[in-house]
Amino acid sequence: MKVKPLADRVLVKTEKTEAKTASGIIIPDTAQEKTQIATVVAIGDDTEKIKVKVAERVMYDKYSGTAIKIDGEDHLILKGSDIIAVIE
């Protein structure tokens, strides 16, 4: 499935969090802290408001975006203003 964000929206693929500690303790999803880091997959056509490029790793606001699954993988559609940093 192909998804093309519109206007100032950005499609990102979220990074998986480790559900197990180094000592083998499993942490439930409800107790895990979200990483808030993702990789840009596609950007909308309003390039004046979007300051990121495809394939860049970004940090985004904790509770922002709309979660979707594309081919079984977790993605988010974010507003350009929800992206707070580019990770180099």
C-alpha angles and dihedrals in degrees: 000000000000121000122191114189117222132226112341096350126121127203112216135179110227122226118243119246120223109252094196131062123228090260092054101259111145114225115209118233091247091061097044123102112230114244094222089206123119143158120246111244101172139354133212124248097257095093094168091071098035114078099177134084133218114278094023118129111234140183117224139189112284102243100027132116139032116278117226136166119230115187089340094307125117115246137167132212107215135183111245089243091058090066107091104177146007114230115219 
